[in-house]
Amino acid sequence: MPTSTTTQHPNPVLRTAPAAPTEAAAYFRASLRFHADVADVAAALATTRTPGTPGDPGFVLLDSRSTESWDQGHIPGAVHLPTALIPEQAEALLDKSVPVVTYCWGPGCNGATRAALALAELGYQVKEMLGGFEYWVREGFAYETWQGPERRDADPLSAPVAGPCGC
């Protein structure tokens, strides 16, 4: 009987085995300590703007981009502090007892990570908003430009068209 000479190619997803459940739980729990997503940030900010609800989301949202980028569009209520100015200006603008959530352009940019690092090194509690300004706009949340408020329809490839996403 002939023998097969074909080589089995391993499944690329399982080429490296998944972590043990306890390791995975520790990793994902830690990840949530460092990151917030756009929808959660929007929900927290929306409840603070709803009459009859507390007025403080419990964190400061910080846009770490340049002034030109801020003018092009930013999240309402965010504090503008470009990353390069954090060492000199953070203490005048931010309270170390209040957590800070940083954002920059989007997933292709690590500006929010650099801002979060700079703030952490100064003693601030900090998280990074995953997706940045790009996903804020793509998910259909309102934003402001130098010309005033704007909003786009949600991108159906990044946010549900109707109803909650269920995550």
C-alpha positions in Angstrom: 0.0 0.0 0.0 1.4 3.4 -1.0 2.2 5.9 1.8 1.3 9.5 1.6 4.1 12.0 1.3 1.9 15.1 1.9 2.9 17.1 4.9 0.2 18.2 7.3 0.1 21.9 7.9 -0.9 22.8 11.5 -3.9 25.0 12.1 -2.4 28.5 12.3 -4.8 29.5 15.1 -3.8 26.5 17.3 -0.1 26.3 16.2 0.5 27.9 19.6 -1.8 26.4 22.2 -4.2 28.6 24.0 -3.3 29.6 27.5 -4.7 27.7 30.5 -8.1 29.2 31.6 -6.6 30.7 34.8 -3.8 32.4 32.8 -6.3 33.6 30.2 -8.6 35.0 32.9 -5.6 36.9 34.5 -4.5 38.3 31.2 -8.0 39.5 30.2 -8.7 40.9 33.6 -5.5 42.9 33.4 -6.3 44.1 29.9 -9.6 45.5 31.2 -7.6 47.5 33.8 -5.7 49.2 31.0 -8.3 49.7 28.3 -11.8 51.0 27.8 -13.8 50.8 24.6 -15.5 53.6 22.7 -19.0 52.4 23.5 -18.3 52.2 27.3 -16.8 55.7 27.3 -19.8 57.0 25.3 -22.3 55.3 27.7 -20.5 56.8 30.8 -20.4 60.3 29.3 -24.1 60.0 28.2 -25.3 59.2 31.6 -23.6 62.3 33.0 -25.5 64.4 30.5 -28.9 62.9 31.2 -31.1 65.0 33.5 -31.5 63.4 36.9 -28.3 61.4 36.8 -25.0 62.2 38.5 -22.9 64.7 36.5 -19.5 63.0 36.8 -18.4 59.9 34.9 -15.7 59.3 37.4 -12.9 59.9 34.9 -11.4 62.6 32.7 -11.3 61.9 28.9 -8.0 63.3 27.4 -7.4 63.9 23.7 -3.6 63.7 23.3 -3.5 64.9 19.6 -2.2 68.2 18.2 -4.3 71.4 18.1 -4.9 71.0 14.4 -6.2 67.5 15.0 -8.4 68.7 17.9 -9.9 71.4 15.7 -10.6 68.8 13.0 -12.7 66.8 15.5 -12.8 65.8 19.1 -15.1 64.2 21.7 -17.3 66.6 23.5 -16.2 67.1 27.1 -12.6 65.9 26.5 -9.6 67.8 27.8 -7.1 68.7 25.2 -3.5 68.0 26.2 -1.0 66.9 23.4 1.3 64.2 24.6 4.4 66.4 24.3 2.9 68.9 26.7 1.9 66.3 29.4 5.1 66.7 31.6 4.7 70.5 31.8 0.9 70.9 31.9 -0.7 67.8 33.3 -0.7 68.9 37.0 -2.4 72.2 36.1 -5.2 70.5 34.1 -5.7 67.1 35.9 -6.4 65.9 39.4 -4.3 62.8 40.3 -7.2 61.4 42.3 -9.4 61.2 39.1 -8.6 58.4 36.5 -7.8 59.6 33.0 -8.8 57.9 29.8 -6.6 58.8 26.9 -7.4 58.7 23.2 -5.6 59.6 19.9 -6.5 59.0 16.3 -7.3 55.3 16.1 -6.0 51.8 16.2 -3.2 52.6 13.8 -1.8 55.2 16.1 0.0 54.7 19.5 -0.3 58.3 20.6 -2.9 57.4 23.3 -0.5 54.7 24.6 2.4 57.2 24.7 0.1 59.7 26.6 -1.1 57.0 29.0 2.6 56.1 29.7 3.5 59.8 30.3 0.6 60.2 32.7 1.3 56.9 34.5 4.9 58.0 35.0 3.6 61.2 36.6 1.5 59.2 39.0 -2.0 59.3 37.3 -4.4 56.3 37.1 -4.9 55.9 33.4 -6.6 53.8 30.8 -6.5 53.9 27.0 -9.6 54.2 24.9 -9.4 51.5 22.3 -10.3 52.6 18.7 -9.6 56.3 19.4 -11.3 59.1 17.7 -11.7 57.1 14.5 -14.0 54.5 16.2 -15.8 57.2 18.1 -16.9 58.7 14.8 -17.4 55.3 13.1 -19.7 54.2 15.9 -21.9 57.2 15.2 -21.2 59.3 18.3 -21.4 63.0 18.2 -18.2 65.0 18.0 -17.1 68.7 17.8 -15.0 70.5 15.2 -13.8 74.1 15.1 -17.0 74.7 13.1 -19.4 73.1 15.7 -21.1 69.8 16.5 -21.2 67.0 14.0 -22.3 63.4 13.9 -22.1 60.7 11.2 -24.2 57.5 10.8 -22.7 54.5 12.4 -20.5 52.3 10.2 -22.3 48.9 10.0 -18.9 47.2 9.9 -17.9 48.6 13.3 -21.1 49.2 15.2 -24.7 47.8 15.2 -27.1 49.7 13.0 -30.0 49.0 15.4 -29.9 48.0 19.1 -27.0 47.3 21.4 -24.0 45.2 20.2 -24.5 42.6 23.0 -20.9 42.5 24.2 
